[in-house]
Amino acid sequence: MQIDKLRGKALDQLFESVLTLKDKEECYRFFDDLCTMNEIQSLAQRLEVARMLGEGKTYHKIETETGASTATISRVKRCLNFGNDAYQMVLERVHGKDSAKESL
């Protein structure tokens, strides 16, 4: 995993902090303090791109609907094809196994 290069006390603290969040409102509050609006928007955009790629949408359709660059779409697609299956995992958890498997 690429993130292994960053492993350590600070990253562990970040992930442990995220795992303590109890609901969506706490997530909104924490990420509002932690990230810039652009950073939050980029994270949300990447997840939406993953969902749309899983549904078989074209780059043009994804670019039009999300505003994501083709570079971002390509990066997400590379993660879907060669990554850790984390996009699929969270999309299944959020949208239910049946609908996520159909879309990915």
C-alpha positions as CSV (number, residue, x, y, z in Angstrom):
1,M,0.0,0.0,0.0
2,Q,1.2,3.5,-0.8
3,I,0.1,4.8,2.6
4,D,2.6,2.5,4.3
5,K,5.2,5.2,3.7
6,L,3.2,7.5,6.0
7,R,2.5,5.0,8.8
8,G,3.3,6.3,12.2
9,K,2.0,7.9,15.3
10,A,0.4,11.0,13.6
11,L,-1.5,9.0,11.0
12,D,-2.5,6.4,13.6
13,Q,-3.9,9.3,15.7
14,L,-5.8,10.6,12.7
15,F,-7.4,7.3,11.9
16,E,-8.2,6.5,15.5
17,S,-9.9,10.0,15.7
18,V,-12.0,9.2,12.7
19,L,-13.0,5.9,14.2
20,T,-14.4,7.7,17.3
21,L,-16.9,9.7,15.3
22,K,-20.4,8.6,16.2
23,D,-22.6,10.1,13.4
24,K,-22.7,12.2,10.3
25,E,-23.0,15.5,12.3
26,E,-19.8,14.7,14.2
27,C,-18.1,13.9,10.9
28,Y,-19.2,17.3,9.5
29,R,-17.8,19.1,12.5
30,F,-14.5,17.2,12.6
31,F,-13.8,17.5,8.9
32,D,-14.8,21.1,8.9
33,D,-12.1,21.8,11.5
34,L,-9.6,19.4,10.0
35,C,-9.7,20.1,6.2
36,T,-10.2,23.0,3.8
37,M,-13.4,23.0,1.9
38,N,-11.4,22.1,-1.3
39,E,-9.9,19.0,0.5
40,I,-13.3,17.8,1.7
41,Q,-14.8,18.4,-1.8
42,S,-11.9,16.5,-3.4
43,L,-12.4,13.5,-1.1
44,A,-16.2,13.4,-1.7
45,Q,-15.6,13.9,-5.5
46,R,-13.3,10.9,-5.7
47,L,-15.8,8.6,-3.9
48,E,-18.5,9.8,-6.3
49,V,-16.2,9.1,-9.3
50,A,-15.6,5.6,-8.0
51,R,-19.3,5.0,-7.7
52,M,-20.0,6.3,-11.2
53,L,-17.1,4.2,-12.7
54,G,-18.5,1.2,-11.0
55,E,-21.8,1.9,-12.7
56,G,-20.0,2.0,-16.1
57,K,-20.4,5.7,-16.7
58,T,-18.1,7.3,-19.3
59,Y,-15.3,9.6,-18.4
60,H,-17.2,12.4,-20.2
61,K,-20.4,11.8,-18.2
62,I,-18.4,11.7,-14.9
63,E,-16.4,14.8,-15.8
64,T,-19.7,16.6,-16.7
65,E,-21.6,15.5,-13.6
66,T,-18.8,15.8,-11.0
67,G,-16.4,18.4,-12.4
68,A,-13.6,15.9,-11.8
69,S,-10.6,16.1,-14.2
70,T,-9.7,13.2,-16.4
71,A,-6.6,12.8,-14.3
72,T,-8.7,12.4,-11.1
73,I,-11.0,9.9,-12.9
74,S,-8.0,8.0,-14.2
75,R,-6.4,7.8,-10.7
76,V,-9.6,6.6,-9.2
77,K,-10.0,4.0,-12.0
78,R,-6.4,2.8,-11.3
79,C,-7.3,2.4,-7.6
80,L,-10.4,0.4,-8.5
81,N,-8.4,-1.9,-10.8
82,F,-5.2,-2.3,-8.9
83,G,-5.8,-0.9,-5.4
84,N,-7.0,-2.3,-2.1
85,D,-10.7,-2.7,-2.9
86,A,-11.4,0.0,-0.3
87,Y,-13.7,2.0,-2.6
88,Q,-15.8,-1.1,-3.2
89,M,-15.8,-1.9,0.5
90,V,-17.1,1.4,1.6
91,L,-19.6,1.8,-1.2
92,E,-21.0,-1.7,-0.3
93,R,-21.3,-0.6,3.3
94,V,-23.0,2.7,2.5
95,H,-25.3,1.6,-0.3
96,G,-25.9,-2.0,0.6
97,K,-24.1,-5.0,-0.8
98,D,-26.5,-5.8,-3.6
99,S,-26.6,-2.3,-5.2
100,A,-22.8,-1.8,-4.8
101,K,-22.0,-5.2,-6.4
102,E,-24.2,-4.3,-9.3
103,S,-22.5,-0.9,-9.7
104,L,-18.9,-2.2,-9.2
